[in-house]
Every structure is written in C-alpha cells, then in structure tokens.
Amino acid sequence: SNETMMVAKRLLGNDPVFALCQKFVSRQPAVVYQRSRLSSTSMAPPKSMRHAELRRRLAEDHHMDKIIVNSNFNPGTVAPEREDFSLLTDRFGRRHDYLRISLTERCNLRCTYCMPSAGVTLSPNDSLLTTEEIISLARTFVSHGVRKIRLTGGEPLVRRDVIDIVARLRSLPGVESVGITTNGILLNRKLPQLIEAGLTHVNVSLDTLVKDRFESLTRRKGLNTVLRAIEAAVNTPKLSVKVNNVVMKGTNDEELSDFVAMTKNVPLDVRFIEWMPFDKNAWNDTQFMSRGEMLEVLRADGVELQRVSDAPNDTTKWYRPEGGSVGRVGFITSMSDHFCGSCNRVRLTADGKLKACLFGNGEFDLRGPLRSGDESMLSRAIGSAVQGKHFKLGGHEDMYAISVSENRPMILIGG
C-alpha cells in the first residue's frame, strides 16, 4: 500500500533499497580472538541427502567465523573462576546475569513459527504470576547477580500492568537495563509511558515488509502499525532498537536485502534468526537457512557485510554493510553455530516455571515455593535449575534431535 511504502521510505531514507555505498570505510581493527569451540555443531548421522548437505554446510559455517571482541573483553565474563560461584553460576562456570520474564501467554498475533496452527491451551489465570510475584522473583534474581531483564510473552504489551512492571523492575537496585520483545502492534501507543517508566531496549519481531506475506505469517493484519511503531522507536533518544527477523527459505528469504537497507540511515539493528524447532511449529529442514546461506543470498543481491565486534555473552554475530551504516546487521545462529558456551540467561515462564535453556524440557516450579513463603525451597529450585543446565542445546545433539523432543510451544515459553 502507499502508506506502507511511505513509512518504509522514511525508515530507509531516500536511497534505493539496494543502493549501498561501494567503498568500505576502514577502521582500526579491534583485537581478534579465534574462539576455541568446546564442542562442535555436529549433525546426527544423515538420514537423507538433505541432511548430508546441511551437515556439510553447517560444518563450513562453524569454521568460517573469527570472533572480534571489544577491547574490554574479559574471559572471566564467560568462564569465571570457581571462587566466584553463586546461586546463578552453573557447573560449567557460566554466570547467569540475564533474566527473561514472560509476562503472559496471550498474544494478538498468531505467528506460524510460534503458535501451533491448532492454537494452545492457556494456563488458568490463578496459575499465572501476579505483578507482586513477578517483582518478588525478579528481586531474588537481582540479589544473586542479575543485571539485565527482558520482558517477553506471548505479547507482553497486552498485559495491562506492563508499564508498572517496567517501572518497578527498573527501580530495583542493581538492574542496569529493562528491555521488551514485542510484535509492535501496541508499541506506538504505549511507547511514551514505557520510556517514562525506564525502558532501555525494545526488540520488534518483524519477518516481512510485504503486506500479504505479513498477514499469512501472522494470521492477522497490522504491518503498517508495526512499521509506524519501529519509526517512532528509532526516533526516541537513548532507546536501543532492534528488529528480529526469523528467516525461512522460500518464505521471506528474498527480503534479506530490504531489511539490511533499513539499517543504513537510522540507529536500527536488524537481526536475522535461524528458524528453530519448537513443539508443533511445523519446523522442517527444507525451509531452514543457516547464516552462511543468508550471506550467500545477500552477496547475490550485491550486499557485502563486514564482521564487527561482539560484546561478551552476545548471542548475535554482528556485521555492517560495506560502506558503513548507522545500524548493524546480526545473525543469531542457534542451530548452525550455537553460542551455548557463553550463555548467561535463564527464563521465567508466565506460570512461574524456571527454564535454564530455551531448548531443554526441564522446568523448575518457582510459583509454588514463592506462594508458600518457603525461601529455602525457592533457592533450591533456582539452584537446581541452574546446576542442571546442559552444556549445549538443552542436552540435545542438534536441531534434528530438538525437532522431535518434547517442549513447550514458543508462545508458552516466552520469546
């Protein structure tokens, strides 16, 4: 539509979508470290030619990367000494200072990779954490070293008390940032209040810039609304804004260059996410695209990306287009080149279960001991979850093993 094009033009600037500068602006390189992998991203014995081809390509992706880290890189952030042990340090020495809290299981979209086609059975209201319980649990985690909190769902902005929750979390001593991951439908109307409450980061899930494709992927309307929300967010001072794009071959991979172009003139980071298998989300390897494949598509479109610095514990491998850009382009390679060795996050579901890993089916109930007032049992549950965390992929070998495992649908975990 004309409105979509107008909003997209404001985000992209006056340059055509593919018109990226030809000259790469050189910069002093940071110290380069070759990351030594503690385990390979190996595929299970191939069951088909498709599996064999994926195994070869992912092995190439695994070795292609040199990790460029910030000058303030501290190996202790990834692998602390044993005397730094706390409730949130696991048996592999990983310190968990990042808490993701799902505020609700409800959502106003029905994205195919998140919501099973048949829908999901929502938890009874009395099973969901109240505002006070969320703040109480967050306070416990912060007292043990959590410094970063992200609110997810479902769609966190459908929760009526989300502004109050953001404000109260931001006021906890020790909390350095509070972010939110949203589909953007309600973001524009709530953004001023969220900023006033202390929101520091916002990630908007957007997989296409094509109206019909948006409605097919989300099973709802609203592309223009989301684009306006992104525009408002990038124009908000001191707010970190990212767009998350789940890439599926044959569905939205032809739009990679369009999303890269969004980063050229505005402070917006775009992250391409490898499609991950979750319960009943119809994952299949024929639509899976690795980072290497995405880079090939971009090169074919005339877009060359240059590797730039990653922060410690970052899940994203960051790039910038040749010629420079205001924003960055990133790849989340959970399947082709996992980053489990430096994982620093745990997840609290809307019904009060603690998941130490997105891909693991292990859950530890925190709601029960919280409501009973048993602080000792609560600490034991948190400690058990963290100490039971597997080294990689929730204890699974690869994405094929994950695809046949039992887990919650993504919407019931929290994105």
QUIVEN-V486070 format. One record per residue. N is the residue number from 1. RES is the residue in one letter. SS is DSSP state (@ for helix, = for strand, . for the rest). PSI is psi in degrees with one decimal (999 if undefined). OMEGA is omega as a letter, one per 20 degrees, with the letter a starting at -180 (* if undefined). Layout:
n=N res=RES ss=SS psi=PSI omega=OMEGA
n=N res=RES ss=SS psi=PSI omega=OMEGA
This chain:
n=1 res=S ss=. psi=163.3 omega=r
n=2 res=N ss=@ psi=-37.4 omega=a
n=3 res=E ss=@ psi=-42.7 omega=r
n=4 res=T ss=@ psi=-44.8 omega=a
n=5 res=M ss=@ psi=-38.3 omega=a
n=6 res=M ss=@ psi=-43.7 omega=r
n=7 res=V ss=@ psi=-43.3 omega=a
n=8 res=A ss=@ psi=-38.7 omega=a
n=9 res=K ss=@ psi=-37.9 omega=r
n=10 res=R ss=@ psi=-36.1 omega=r
n=11 res=L ss=@ psi=-38.4 omega=a
n=12 res=L ss=@ psi=-15.7 omega=a
n=13 res=G ss=. psi=-168.5 omega=a
n=14 res=N ss=. psi=-14.4 omega=a
n=15 res=D ss=. psi=146.9 omega=r
n=16 res=P ss=. psi=158.7 omega=a
n=17 res=V ss=. psi=-40.9 omega=a
n=18 res=F ss=. psi=2.2 omega=a
n=19 res=A ss=. psi=80.7 omega=r
n=20 res=L ss=. psi=147.2 omega=a
n=21 res=C ss=. psi=144.6 omega=a
n=22 res=Q ss=. psi=-24.9 omega=a
n=23 res=K ss=. psi=129.6 omega=r
n=24 res=F ss=. psi=125.4 omega=r
n=25 res=V ss=. psi=110.3 omega=a
n=26 res=S ss=. psi=151.6 omega=r
n=27 res=R ss=. psi=158.9 omega=r
n=28 res=Q ss=. psi=126.3 omega=a
n=29 res=P ss=. psi=147.3 omega=r
n=30 res=A ss=. psi=172.1 omega=r
n=31 res=V ss=. psi=133.9 omega=a
n=32 res=V ss== psi=129.3 omega=r
n=33 res=Y ss== psi=135.8 omega=r
n=34 res=Q ss=. psi=111.9 omega=a
n=35 res=R ss=. psi=128.7 omega=r
n=36 res=S ss=. psi=116.3 omega=a
n=37 res=R ss=. psi=135.6 omega=r
n=38 res=L ss=. psi=-18.4 omega=r
n=39 res=S ss=. psi=150.6 omega=a
n=40 res=S ss=. psi=158.9 omega=r
n=41 res=T ss=. psi=71.8 omega=a
n=42 res=S ss=. psi=146.8 omega=r
n=43 res=M ss=. psi=151.5 omega=r
n=44 res=A ss=. psi=162.1 omega=r
n=45 res=P ss=. psi=126.1 omega=a
n=46 res=P ss=. psi=136.6 omega=r
n=47 res=K ss=. psi=-6.7 omega=a
n=48 res=S ss=. psi=169.4 omega=r
n=49 res=M ss=@ psi=-32.8 omega=r
n=50 res=R ss=@ psi=-44.0 omega=r
n=51 res=H ss=@ psi=-43.0 omega=a
n=52 res=A ss=@ psi=-41.6 omega=r
n=53 res=E ss=@ psi=-42.7 omega=r
n=54 res=L ss=@ psi=-40.7 omega=a
n=55 res=R ss=@ psi=-42.9 omega=r
n=56 res=R ss=@ psi=-46.6 omega=a
n=57 res=R ss=@ psi=-39.3 omega=a
n=58 res=L ss=@ psi=-32.7 omega=r
n=59 res=A ss=@ psi=-39.0 omega=r
n=60 res=E ss=@ psi=-44.2 omega=r
n=61 res=D ss=@ psi=-39.1 omega=a
n=62 res=H ss=@ psi=-34.0 omega=a
n=63 res=H ss=@ psi=-3.1 omega=a
n=64 res=M ss=@ psi=-18.5 omega=a
n=65 res=D ss=. psi=134.7 omega=r
n=66 res=K ss=. psi=126.3 omega=a
n=67 res=I ss== psi=121.8 omega=r
n=68 res=I ss== psi=118.6 omega=a
n=69 res=V ss== psi=161.8 omega=r
n=70 res=N ss=. psi=157.3 omega=a
n=71 res=S ss=. psi=-19.0 omega=r
n=72 res=N ss=. psi=21.2 omega=r
n=73 res=F ss=. psi=132.3 omega=a
n=74 res=N ss=. psi=108.0 omega=a
n=75 res=P ss=@ psi=-26.1 omega=r
n=76 res=G ss=@ psi=-23.0 omega=r
n=77 res=T ss=@ psi=-32.9 omega=a
n=78 res=V ss=@ psi=-41.4 omega=a
n=79 res=A ss=. psi=80.1 omega=a
n=80 res=P ss=. psi=157.9 omega=r
n=81 res=E ss=. psi=158.4 omega=a
n=82 res=R ss=@ psi=-29.4 omega=a
n=83 res=E ss=@ psi=-11.4 omega=r
n=84 res=D ss=@ psi=7.6 omega=a
n=85 res=F ss=. psi=139.0 omega=r
n=86 res=S ss=. psi=-176.9 omega=a
n=87 res=L ss=. psi=-28.4 omega=a
n=88 res=L ss=. psi=17.6 omega=r
n=89 res=T ss== psi=124.4 omega=a
n=90 res=D ss=. psi=-178.9 omega=a
n=91 res=R ss=. psi=-12.1 omega=r
n=92 res=F ss=. psi=7.0 omega=r
n=93 res=G ss=. psi=12.7 omega=r
n=94 res=R ss=. psi=123.8 omega=r
n=95 res=R ss== psi=130.0 omega=a
n=96 res=H ss=. psi=101.5 omega=a
n=97 res=D ss=. psi=17.0 omega=a
n=98 res=Y ss== psi=117.4 omega=a
n=99 res=L ss== psi=126.0 omega=r
n=100 res=R ss== psi=124.4 omega=a
n=101 res=I ss== psi=120.6 omega=r
n=102 res=S ss== psi=119.9 omega=a
n=103 res=L ss=. psi=-23.5 omega=a
n=104 res=T ss=. psi=156.1 omega=r
n=105 res=E ss=. psi=-8.1 omega=a
n=106 res=R ss=. psi=152.0 omega=r
n=107 res=C ss=. psi=149.5 omega=r
n=108 res=N ss=. psi=4.6 omega=r
n=109 res=L ss=. psi=172.2 omega=a
n=110 res=R ss=. psi=55.8 omega=a
n=111 res=C ss=. psi=135.4 omega=a
n=112 res=T ss=. psi=-33.8 omega=a
n=113 res=Y ss=. psi=-5.0 omega=a
n=114 res=C ss=. psi=-43.9 omega=a
n=115 res=M ss=. psi=120.7 omega=r
n=116 res=P ss=. psi=148.2 omega=a
n=117 res=S ss=. psi=-29.6 omega=r
n=118 res=A ss=. psi=0.5 omega=a
n=119 res=G ss=. psi=-175.5 omega=r
n=120 res=V ss=. psi=156.6 omega=r
n=121 res=T ss=. psi=117.9 omega=a
n=122 res=L ss=. psi=151.0 omega=r
n=123 res=S ss=. psi=146.8 omega=r
n=124 res=P ss=. psi=149.1 omega=a
n=125 res=N ss=@ psi=-37.3 omega=a
n=126 res=D ss=@ psi=-7.0 omega=r
n=127 res=S ss=@ psi=-13.1 omega=a
n=128 res=L ss=. psi=148.6 omega=r
n=129 res=L ss=. psi=136.0 omega=r
n=130 res=T ss=. psi=170.7 omega=r
n=131 res=T ss=@ psi=-47.8 omega=a
n=132 res=E ss=@ psi=-37.1 omega=r
n=133 res=E ss=@ psi=-38.4 omega=r
n=134 res=I ss=@ psi=-46.5 omega=a
n=135 res=I ss=@ psi=-40.2 omega=a
n=136 res=S ss=@ psi=-46.3 omega=r
n=137 res=L ss=@ psi=-40.7 omega=r
n=138 res=A ss=@ psi=-40.7 omega=r
n=139 res=R ss=@ psi=-39.8 omega=r
n=140 res=T ss=@ psi=-47.1 omega=a
n=141 res=F ss=@ psi=-40.4 omega=r
n=142 res=V ss=@ psi=-36.5 omega=r
n=143 res=S ss=@ psi=-19.5 omega=r
n=144 res=H ss=. psi=13.1 omega=r
n=145 res=G ss=. psi=-4.5 omega=r
n=146 res=V ss=. psi=132.8 omega=a
n=147 res=R ss=. psi=-15.6 omega=a
n=148 res=K ss== psi=131.3 omega=a
n=149 res=I ss== psi=136.3 omega=r
n=150 res=R ss== psi=136.5 omega=a
n=151 res=L ss== psi=129.3 omega=a
n=152 res=T ss== psi=-168.4 omega=r
n=153 res=G ss=. psi=-151.8 omega=k
n=154 res=G ss=. psi=-162.2 omega=r
n=155 res=E ss=. psi=106.8 omega=a
n=156 res=P ss=@ psi=-26.9 omega=a
n=157 res=L ss=@ psi=-7.2 omega=r
n=158 res=V ss=@ psi=-13.5 omega=r
n=159 res=R ss=. psi=126.0 omega=a
n=160 res=R ss=. psi=-28.2 omega=a
n=161 res=D ss=. psi=20.6 omega=a
n=162 res=V ss=@ psi=-35.7 omega=r
n=163 res=I ss=@ psi=-45.5 omega=r
n=164 res=D ss=@ psi=-40.4 omega=r
n=165 res=I ss=@ psi=-45.3 omega=r
n=166 res=V ss=@ psi=-46.6 omega=a
n=167 res=A ss=@ psi=-42.3 omega=a
n=168 res=R ss=@ psi=-36.7 omega=r
n=169 res=L ss=@ psi=-41.2 omega=a
n=170 res=R ss=@ psi=-25.6 omega=a
n=171 res=S ss=. psi=-7.0 omega=r
n=172 res=L ss=. psi=127.1 omega=r
n=173 res=P ss=. psi=127.0 omega=a
n=174 res=G ss=. psi=-21.9 omega=r
n=175 res=V ss=. psi=122.9 omega=a
n=176 res=E ss=. psi=-26.9 omega=r
n=177 res=S ss== psi=147.1 omega=r
n=178 res=V ss== psi=118.4 omega=r
n=179 res=G ss== psi=171.1 omega=r
n=180 res=I ss== psi=141.2 omega=r
n=181 res=T ss== psi=123.0 omega=a
n=182 res=T ss== psi=157.0 omega=r
n=183 res=N ss=. psi=-6.4 omega=r
n=184 res=G ss=. psi=-8.8 omega=a
n=185 res=I ss=. psi=-40.8 omega=a
n=186 res=L ss=. psi=2.8 omega=a
n=187 res=L ss=@ psi=-43.9 omega=a
n=188 res=N ss=@ psi=-43.4 omega=a
n=189 res=R ss=@ psi=-23.5 omega=a
n=190 res=K ss=@ psi=-7.1 omega=a
n=191 res=L ss=@ psi=-46.4 omega=a
n=192 res=P ss=@ psi=-41.7 omega=r
n=193 res=Q ss=@ psi=-37.5 omega=r
n=194 res=L ss=@ psi=-42.3 omega=r
n=195 res=I ss=@ psi=-43.9 omega=r
n=196 res=E ss=@ psi=-33.0 omega=r
n=197 res=A ss=@ psi=-15.8 omega=r
n=198 res=G ss=. psi=12.3 omega=r
n=199 res=L ss=. psi=134.3 omega=a
n=200 res=T ss=. psi=-26.2 omega=a
n=201 res=H ss== psi=142.5 omega=r
n=202 res=V ss== psi=130.5 omega=r
n=203 res=N ss== psi=127.5 omega=r
n=204 res=V ss== psi=125.1 omega=r
n=205 res=S ss== psi=118.6 omega=r
n=206 res=L ss=. psi=118.1 omega=a
n=207 res=D ss=. psi=-7.0 omega=a
n=208 res=T ss=. psi=153.6 omega=r
n=209 res=L ss=. psi=8.1 omega=a
n=210 res=V ss=. psi=124.9 omega=a
n=211 res=K ss=@ psi=-52.4 omega=a
n=212 res=D ss=@ psi=-38.1 omega=r
n=213 res=R ss=@ psi=-39.0 omega=r
n=214 res=F ss=@ psi=-46.6 omega=a
n=215 res=E ss=@ psi=-29.6 omega=r
n=216 res=S ss=@ psi=-41.9 omega=a
n=217 res=L ss=@ psi=-37.5 omega=a
n=218 res=T ss=@ psi=-12.9 omega=a
n=219 res=R ss=. psi=25.1 omega=r
n=220 res=R ss=. psi=169.7 omega=r
n=221 res=K ss=. psi=165.7 omega=r
n=222 res=G ss=. psi=11.6 omega=a
n=223 res=L ss=@ psi=-46.0 omega=a
n=224 res=N ss=@ psi=-39.4 omega=r
n=225 res=T ss=@ psi=-42.6 omega=a
n=226 res=V ss=@ psi=-42.5 omega=r
n=227 res=L ss=@ psi=-39.8 omega=r
n=228 res=R ss=@ psi=-36.9 omega=r
n=229 res=A ss=@ psi=-41.4 omega=r
n=230 res=I ss=@ psi=-43.0 omega=r
n=231 res=E ss=@ psi=-43.7 omega=r
n=232 res=A ss=@ psi=-39.4 omega=a
n=233 res=A ss=@ psi=-45.0 omega=a
n=234 res=V ss=@ psi=-18.3 omega=r
n=235 res=N ss=. psi=6.6 omega=r
n=236 res=T ss=. psi=118.5 omega=a
n=237 res=P ss=. psi=143.1 omega=r
n=238 res=K ss=. psi=17.1 omega=r
n=239 res=L ss=. psi=123.1 omega=r
n=240 res=S ss== psi=125.0 omega=a
n=241 res=V ss== psi=129.9 omega=r
n=242 res=K ss== psi=150.1 omega=r
n=243 res=V ss== psi=128.7 omega=r
n=244 res=N ss== psi=127.3 omega=a
n=245 res=N ss== psi=114.0 omega=r
n=246 res=V ss== psi=118.1 omega=a
n=247 res=V ss== psi=128.6 omega=r
n=248 res=M ss=. psi=125.6 omega=a
n=249 res=K ss=. psi=133.2 omega=r
n=250 res=G ss=. psi=-0.5 omega=a
n=251 res=T ss=. psi=-57.3 omega=a
n=252 res=N ss=. psi=10.0 omega=a
n=253 res=D ss=@ psi=-18.5 omega=r
n=254 res=E ss=@ psi=-7.8 omega=a
n=255 res=E ss=@ psi=5.8 omega=a
n=256 res=L ss=@ psi=-45.1 omega=a
n=257 res=S ss=@ psi=-35.3 omega=r
n=258 res=D ss=@ psi=-41.4 omega=a
n=259 res=F ss=@ psi=-37.5 omega=r
n=260 res=V ss=@ psi=-40.9 omega=a
n=261 res=A ss=@ psi=-25.1 omega=r
n=262 res=M ss=. psi=-22.4 omega=a
n=263 res=T ss=. psi=-8.4 omega=a
n=264 res=K ss=. psi=-46.4 omega=a
n=265 res=N ss=. psi=-2.9 omega=a
n=266 res=V ss=. psi=155.5 omega=a
n=267 res=P ss=. psi=70.1 omega=a
n=268 res=L ss=. psi=127.5 omega=r
n=269 res=D ss== psi=135.9 omega=r
n=270 res=V ss== psi=130.4 omega=r
n=271 res=R ss== psi=125.6 omega=r
n=272 res=F ss== psi=125.9 omega=a
n=273 res=I ss== psi=128.0 omega=r
n=274 res=E ss== psi=134.5 omega=a
n=275 res=W ss=. psi=124.6 omega=a
n=276 res=M ss=. psi=142.6 omega=r
n=277 res=P ss=. psi=129.8 omega=r
n=278 res=F ss=. psi=165.9 omega=a
n=279 res=D ss=. psi=119.0 omega=r
n=280 res=K ss=. psi=29.4 omega=r
n=281 res=N ss=. psi=15.1 omega=r
n=282 res=A ss=. psi=29.3 omega=r
n=283 res=W ss=. psi=140.4 omega=r
n=284 res=N ss=. psi=151.2 omega=a
n=285 res=D ss=. psi=-13.8 omega=r
n=286 res=T ss=. psi=-24.1 omega=r
n=287 res=Q ss=. psi=-6.9 omega=r
n=288 res=F ss=. psi=137.2 omega=r
n=289 res=M ss=. psi=125.6 omega=r
n=290 res=S ss=. psi=168.6 omega=r
n=291 res=R ss=@ psi=-43.4 omega=a
n=292 res=G ss=@ psi=-41.5 omega=r
n=293 res=E ss=@ psi=-39.1 omega=r
n=294 res=M ss=@ psi=-42.3 omega=r
n=295 res=L ss=@ psi=-36.6 omega=r
n=296 res=E ss=@ psi=-42.3 omega=r
n=297 res=V ss=@ psi=-43.2 omega=a
n=298 res=L ss=@ psi=-42.2 omega=r
n=299 res=R ss=@ psi=-40.5 omega=r
n=300 res=A ss=@ psi=-26.2 omega=r
n=301 res=D ss=. psi=5.8 omega=r
n=302 res=G ss=. psi=16.5 omega=a
n=303 res=V ss=. psi=115.0 omega=r
n=304 res=E ss=. psi=133.9 omega=a
n=305 res=L ss== psi=142.4 omega=r
n=306 res=Q ss== psi=133.0 omega=a
n=307 res=R ss== psi=136.5 omega=r
n=308 res=V ss=. psi=-174.4 omega=a
n=309 res=S ss=. psi=144.3 omega=r
n=310 res=D ss== psi=144.5 omega=r
n=311 res=A ss=. psi=155.2 omega=r
n=312 res=P ss=. psi=141.0 omega=r
n=313 res=N ss=. psi=9.5 omega=a
n=314 res=D ss=. psi=139.6 omega=r
n=315 res=T ss=. psi=-7.8 omega=a
n=316 res=T ss=. psi=137.7 omega=r
n=317 res=K ss== psi=116.0 omega=a
n=318 res=W ss== psi=145.7 omega=r
n=319 res=Y ss== psi=165.7 omega=r
n=320 res=R ss== psi=147.1 omega=r
n=321 res=P ss== psi=145.6 omega=r
n=322 res=E ss=. psi=136.3 omega=a
n=323 res=G ss=. psi=-11.3 omega=r
n=324 res=G ss=. psi=162.2 omega=r
n=325 res=S ss=. psi=160.3 omega=r
n=326 res=V ss=. psi=-45.2 omega=r
n=327 res=G ss=. psi=-177.5 omega=a
n=328 res=R ss=. psi=165.9 omega=r
n=329 res=V ss== psi=129.7 omega=a
n=330 res=G ss== psi=161.6 omega=r
n=331 res=F ss== psi=128.3 omega=r
n=332 res=I ss== psi=108.1 omega=a
n=333 res=T ss=. psi=51.8 omega=a
n=334 res=S ss=. psi=-32.4 omega=a
n=335 res=M ss=. psi=-42.1 omega=a
n=336 res=S ss=. psi=-25.5 omega=a
n=337 res=D ss=. psi=77.2 omega=a
n=338 res=H ss=. psi=158.0 omega=a
n=339 res=F ss=. psi=28.1 omega=a
n=340 res=C ss=@ psi=-30.8 omega=a
n=341 res=G ss=@ psi=-21.5 omega=r
n=342 res=S ss=@ psi=20.6 omega=a
n=343 res=C ss=. psi=133.9 omega=a
n=344 res=N ss=. psi=22.1 omega=a
n=345 res=R ss== psi=150.3 omega=r
n=346 res=V ss== psi=160.9 omega=a
n=347 res=R ss== psi=134.7 omega=r
n=348 res=L ss== psi=119.0 omega=a
n=349 res=T ss=. psi=166.1 omega=a
n=350 res=A ss=. psi=-25.2 omega=r
n=351 res=D ss=. psi=18.0 omega=r
n=352 res=G ss=. psi=23.3 omega=r
n=353 res=K ss== psi=141.0 omega=r
n=354 res=L ss== psi=123.3 omega=r
n=355 res=K ss== psi=122.2 omega=a
n=356 res=A ss=. psi=-18.5 omega=a
n=357 res=C ss=. psi=138.7 omega=r
n=358 res=L ss=. psi=-36.2 omega=a
n=359 res=F ss=. psi=-9.3 omega=r
n=360 res=G ss=. psi=149.8 omega=r
n=361 res=N ss=. psi=2.7 omega=r
n=362 res=G ss=. psi=134.0 omega=r
n=363 res=E ss=. psi=143.7 omega=r
n=364 res=F ss== psi=125.9 omega=a
n=365 res=D ss== psi=120.4 omega=r
n=366 res=L ss=. psi=-21.7 omega=a
n=367 res=R ss=@ psi=-42.1 omega=a
n=368 res=G ss=@ psi=-58.6 omega=r
n=369 res=P ss=@ psi=-29.6 omega=r
n=370 res=L ss=@ psi=-45.9 omega=a
n=371 res=R ss=@ psi=-26.1 omega=r
n=372 res=S ss=@ psi=-9.6 omega=a
n=373 res=G ss=. psi=17.3 omega=a
n=374 res=D ss=. psi=90.3 omega=a
n=375 res=E ss=@ psi=-33.8 omega=r
n=376 res=S ss=@ psi=-43.9 omega=r
n=377 res=M ss=@ psi=-36.3 omega=r
n=378 res=L ss=@ psi=-45.7 omega=r
n=379 res=S ss=@ psi=-39.5 omega=r
n=380 res=R ss=@ psi=-38.7 omega=r
n=381 res=A ss=@ psi=-43.7 omega=r
n=382 res=I ss=@ psi=-46.6 omega=r
n=383 res=G ss=@ psi=-39.8 omega=r
n=384 res=S ss=@ psi=-40.8 omega=r
n=385 res=A ss=@ psi=-45.6 omega=a
n=386 res=V ss=@ psi=-44.5 omega=a
n=387 res=Q ss=@ psi=-24.2 omega=r
n=388 res=G ss=. psi=0.2 omega=a
n=389 res=K ss=. psi=130.2 omega=r
n=390 res=H ss=. psi=162.5 omega=a
n=391 res=F ss=. psi=-38.3 omega=a
n=392 res=K ss=. psi=145.8 omega=r
n=393 res=L ss=@ psi=36.7 omega=r
n=394 res=G ss=@ psi=23.1 omega=r
n=395 res=G ss=@ psi=2.3 omega=a
n=396 res=H ss=. psi=155.9 omega=a
n=397 res=E ss=. psi=-41.5 omega=a
n=398 res=D ss=. psi=-172.9 omega=a
n=399 res=M ss=@ psi=-26.3 omega=r
n=400 res=Y ss=@ psi=-40.6 omega=r
n=401 res=A ss=@ psi=-38.7 omega=r
n=402 res=I ss=@ psi=-38.5 omega=a
n=403 res=S ss=@ psi=-21.5 omega=r
n=404 res=V ss=. psi=7.9 omega=r
n=405 res=S ss=. psi=162.7 omega=r
n=406 res=E ss=. psi=129.3 omega=r
n=407 res=N ss=. psi=174.0 omega=r
n=408 res=R ss=. psi=153.2 omega=r
n=409 res=P ss=. psi=153.7 omega=a
n=410 res=M ss=@ psi=-38.7 omega=a
n=411 res=I ss=@ psi=-25.3 omega=r
n=412 res=L ss=@ psi=-7.1 omega=r
n=413 res=I ss=@ psi=-49.3 omega=a
n=414 res=G ss=. psi=118.5 omega=a
n=415 res=G ss=. psi=999 omega=*
